[in-house]
Amino acid sequence: MSTTKATEHSECTDTDNAAIAQIIDPKVVDLGEMEVRRSLPSIRRQMIGPFIFFDEMGPADFSPGEGINVRPHPHINLATLTYLFEGEILHRDSLGTEQAIEPGAVNWMKSGRGIVHSERTRTELKATGQRLHGIQTWMALPKNAEEDEPEFTHLEADALPVHEADGVWMRLIAGRAFGMNSPLQTASETFYADVKVEAGRSAELDFIAEERGLYTVEGTIEIGDETFGPGRLLVLEDGETVSVTARSDARFMLLGGAPMGETRYIWWNFVSSTRERIEQAKQDWSEGRFDPVPGDDEEFIPLPEDRGIPRKAFGAVAYP
């Protein structure tokens, strides 16, 4: 969804908590129609596994006549994953896909060599208004998959495995846990889950991922002797079993996976392992060489003003 430049950096701090390597407080970004809280990329932490962009959308209350209207825009060399808690978004793309996503379902869009998509509120839903709340992430593709053919996958909520026991509920979006395997085929080793814990109960997090994170969505949780409210991304120590206690009914996302191993460059909606590929994508979009979105090809988001050479940071490079 984001069409803002990846220079809206969050705050990243270290901690003495043995289970947590870093704490990231998102930067609030105003997209016009609603606000998002952007945790990745951060100045000191650009990626967790393949996750290179992490936005919490809303919650936003749209009155009748209002909605989101993200015009067609391009992506290359990444995959987007949209997951909603409330509301609905209508996705269209240059493959001819038209798919509404509802809470608990997954829209997985692998851009590969290039894709164009839009995200809007259906006319019927705009007439009534809605509350919208969810998470959208970008995942960098492995270098050998960056130029694959673009793909789109939609999974309904009931297609994703769920584990429930002792006051802990988990929907597995990607990866393996509790003897479950997600049907979502990601391009690299990835773990992603939606977790709810009842007040006073604890969840033991021993999911296997070389890089791991926890993003708080609702309620208050305690890890060690620290408490955390909504809207914080905790980078977890590698290999440690983390005990999370819910001080109130709580919800959080678990994310992680294998590190990419190569630098990634970010500019606007483009991610790539080479700066030259991003420059080519910029030119292609300016000159109309991307495929249009069938049924939504009367307008588009123009290329932003070019601010020049990217600056280097650990793990990823963002243009200033």
C-alpha positions in Angstrom: 0.0 0.0 0.0 2.7 2.4 0.8 3.7 4.9 -1.9 5.9 7.1 0.3 9.7 7.0 0.2 11.4 4.6 2.5 13.0 7.4 4.5 10.3 7.6 7.1 12.5 6.0 9.8 11.4 4.5 13.1 13.3 4.8 16.3 15.4 1.8 17.3 16.9 1.4 20.8 18.9 -1.3 22.6 17.7 -2.9 25.8 19.0 -4.9 28.8 16.3 -7.5 28.4 18.0 -10.8 27.8 15.2 -11.9 25.4 15.2 -8.8 23.3 18.0 -7.4 21.1 16.3 -4.1 20.1 13.0 -2.2 20.5 11.7 -0.3 17.5 9.1 2.4 17.9 7.3 3.0 14.6 7.2 6.3 12.8 3.7 7.5 12.1 3.3 8.2 8.4 0.3 10.1 7.1 -0.9 8.7 3.8 -3.7 11.2 3.5 -6.6 8.8 3.8 -5.3 7.2 7.0 -2.1 6.9 9.1 0.2 3.9 9.2 2.9 3.1 11.8 6.1 2.1 10.0 8.5 -0.1 11.9 10.7 -1.3 9.1 13.0 0.0 7.7 14.6 1.6 10.8 17.9 3.4 10.8 19.6 0.8 12.9 17.5 -2.2 11.8 16.4 -2.4 8.2 15.3 -6.1 7.9 14.2 -9.1 10.0 14.7 -12.1 7.8 13.2 -11.2 4.5 10.9 -8.6 6.0 12.1 -5.2 4.7 8.9 -3.1 5.2 6.4 -3.4 8.0 3.3 -1.1 8.2 0.4 -1.3 10.6 -2.6 0.3 8.7 -5.1 2.1 11.0 -7.3 1.4 12.8 -9.1 3.9 10.7 -12.8 4.7 10.7 -14.2 5.7 7.3 -17.5 7.4 7.2 -20.0 6.8 4.4 -18.6 8.1 1.2 -15.0 7.7 2.4 -12.4 4.9 1.7 -8.9 4.2 0.5 -8.0 5.0 -3.1 -4.4 3.9 -3.7 -4.0 4.4 -7.4 -2.0 2.0 -9.6 1.7 1.9 -8.7 4.6 -0.4 -9.5 6.8 -2.9 -7.5 9.9 -4.9 -8.5 12.0 -7.6 -6.8 9.8 -8.0 -3.7 6.7 -9.7 -2.4 3.9 -7.9 -0.5 1.7 -9.6 2.1 -1.5 -8.0 3.2 -3.3 -9.3 6.4 -6.4 -7.6 7.9 -7.9 -7.6 11.4 -10.9 -5.5 10.3 -12.4 -4.2 7.1 -11.8 -5.0 3.5 -9.5 -3.9 0.6 -10.1 -4.5 -3.1 -6.8 -5.5 -4.8 -6.4 -5.2 -8.6 -3.1 -5.9 -10.5 -1.6 -6.0 -13.9 -2.0 -9.8 -14.1 -5.8 -9.2 -14.3 -6.4 -10.1 -10.6 -9.4 -8.6 -8.8 -9.6 -9.9 -5.3 -11.1 -8.5 -2.1 -9.3 -9.4 1.1 -11.2 -9.7 4.4 -9.9 -10.3 8.0 -7.8 -13.4 8.5 -7.2 -14.0 4.8 -3.9 -13.4 2.9 -3.1 -11.5 -0.3 0.4 -12.5 -1.4 1.8 -10.6 -4.4 5.2 -11.5 -5.8 6.3 -8.7 -8.0 9.3 -10.4 -9.5 10.5 -8.6 -12.6 7.6 -6.1 -12.2 3.9 -5.7 -11.3 1.5 -2.8 -11.0 -1.4 -2.9 -8.5 -4.1 -0.7 -6.9 -5.8 -0.9 -3.5 -9.2 0.6 -3.1 -12.5 0.5 -1.2 -15.3 -1.2 -3.2 -18.1 1.3 -4.2 -20.7 -0.7 -2.2 -18.6 -0.6 0.9 -17.7 3.0 0.5 -21.4 3.8 0.6 -21.7 2.4 4.1 -18.3 3.2 5.6 -16.0 0.8 7.4 -13.3 0.4 10.0 -10.0 -0.7 8.5 -7.1 -2.2 10.4 -4.3 -4.5 9.3 -0.7 -5.2 8.5 1.1 -4.9 5.2 4.6 -6.1 4.8 7.2 -6.3 2.0 9.6 -9.1 1.8 12.8 -9.0 -0.3 13.1 -11.8 -2.8 16.2 -13.9 -2.9 18.6 -12.7 -5.6 17.9 -15.7 -7.8 14.2 -15.0 -7.6 14.1 -11.3 -8.1 13.3 -11.4 -11.8 10.8 -14.3 -11.6 7.5 -13.9 -13.3 5.0 -12.0 -11.1 2.4 -14.0 -9.2 -0.6 -13.4 -7.0 -2.0 -15.8 -4.4 -5.1 -15.4 -2.2 -5.7 -17.6 0.7 -9.0 -17.5 2.7 -8.8 -17.4 6.5 -10.0 -21.0 6.8 -7.1 -22.2 4.5 -4.5 -21.2 7.2 -3.9 -23.6 10.1 -4.9 -22.5 13.6 -3.5 -23.8 16.9 -5.5 -23.1 20.2 -4.6 -24.3 23.7 -4.3 -22.9 27.2 -5.5 -19.4 26.4 -3.2 -19.0 23.4 -4.5 -18.8 19.8 -2.3 -18.7 16.7 -3.0 -18.5 13.0 0.0 -19.6 11.0 0.4 -17.4 8.0 3.8 -18.6 6.8 6.3 -21.2 7.9 6.0 -24.1 10.5 5.0 -24.2 14.1 3.2 -26.5 16.6 3.3 -29.3 14.0 1.5 -27.1 11.5 2.6 -26.0 8.0 1.2 -23.0 6.3 0.1 -23.5 2.6 1.6 -20.2 1.7 4.7 -20.7 -0.6 7.2 -18.0 0.2 10.3 -17.3 -1.8 12.7 -17.9 1.1 12.6 -19.2 4.7 9.9 -17.2 6.4 7.9 -17.3 9.6 4.8 -15.2 10.1 1.9 -15.7 12.6 -1.0 -13.9 14.2 -1.2 -14.6 17.9 -3.8 -13.9 20.6 -3.2 -14.5 24.3 -5.9 -14.2 27.0 -5.2 -12.0 30.0 -3.1 -13.7 32.6 -1.9 -16.5 30.3 1.5 -17.0 28.8 2.8 -18.1 25.5 6.2 -19.8 25.1 7.8 -18.7 21.8 10.4 -21.1 20.6 9.7 -20.7 16.9 12.8 -21.4 14.8 14.0 -18.5 12.7 17.5 -17.1 12.4 16.1 -13.6 12.7 12.9 -13.0 14.8 10.6 -10.2 15.7 7.3 -9.6 17.7 5.0 -6.7 16.8 2.4 -5.7 19.5 -1.0 -5.0 18.1 -3.5 -4.9 21.0 -3.3 -5.1 24.8 -0.2 -5.2 27.1 2.4 -8.0 27.2 5.2 -8.7 29.6 8.6 -10.2 28.6 11.1 -10.5 31.4 10.5 -7.6 33.7 9.4 -5.2 30.9 5.9 -4.4 29.7 5.0 -3.4 26.2 1.8 -1.8 24.8 0.5 -1.7 21.3 2.6 -0.6 18.3 6.1 -1.7 19.2 8.4 -4.0 17.2 10.6 -6.2 19.4 13.7 -7.8 17.8 14.1 -11.0 19.7 17.4 -12.6 20.5 18.3 -15.5 18.2 17.7 -19.0 19.7 16.2 -17.9 23.0 12.8 -19.3 24.1 10.8 -16.2 24.9 7.9 -16.3 27.4 5.2 -13.7 26.7 2.6 -13.0 29.4 -0.5 -11.1 28.6 -1.4 -8.5 31.2 -4.6 -7.8 29.3 -6.1 -9.7 26.3 -3.3 -9.2 23.8 -2.6 -9.7 20.1 0.7 -9.6 18.4 2.4 -10.7 15.2 5.5 -13.0 15.0 7.8 -12.6 12.1 11.2 -13.7 11.0 13.2 -16.0 8.7 16.6 -16.5 7.2 18.6 -13.3 6.5 18.9 -12.3 2.8 22.7 -12.4 2.9 23.0 -9.5 0.4 22.5 -5.8 0.6 19.1 -4.5 -0.6 18.4 -1.1 -2.1 15.1 0.7 -1.5 13.6 3.6 -3.4 9.9 4.5 -3.4 8.1 1.2 -4.1 11.1 -0.6 -5.5 13.4 -3.0 -3.7 16.4 -4.7 -5.4 19.8 -6.2 -4.8 21.3 -3.7 -7.3 21.0 0.0 -7.7 21.1 -0.3 -11.4 17.9 -2.3 -11.5 16.0 0.4 -9.5 17.2 3.0 -11.9 15.9 0.9 -14.8 12.5 0.5 -13.0 12.3 4.3 -12.4 12.8 4.9 -16.1 10.4 2.1 -17.1 7.6 3.6 -15.0 8.3 7.1 -16.2 8.1 6.0 -19.8 5.0 3.8 -19.4 6.7 0.4 -19.9 4.9 -1.4 -17.0 1.8 -3.3 -17.8 -1.5 -1.5 -16.9 -4.1 -2.7 -14.4 -7.2 -4.0 -16.3 -10.3 -2.2 -15.1 -8.2 0.4 -13.2 -6.0 2.0 -15.9 -7.3 5.6 -16.1 -5.0 7.0 -13.4 -1.7 6.2 -11.7 0.8 7.5 -9.2 3.6 9.3 -10.9 7.2 8.7 -10.1 8.3 10.9 -7.1 10.9 13.6 -7.5 14.3 11.9 -7.6 16.6 12.8 -4.6 19.7 11.2 -6.0 22.2 8.7 -4.7 21.3 6.2 -2.0 23.1 6.2 1.3 24.4 2.9 2.8 23.3 1.3 6.0 23.5 -2.1 7.6 21.7 -4.7 5.6 19.8 -2.3 3.3 20.4 0.9 1.5 17.7 3.6 1.4 17.7 6.6 -0.9 17.7 9.9 1.0 
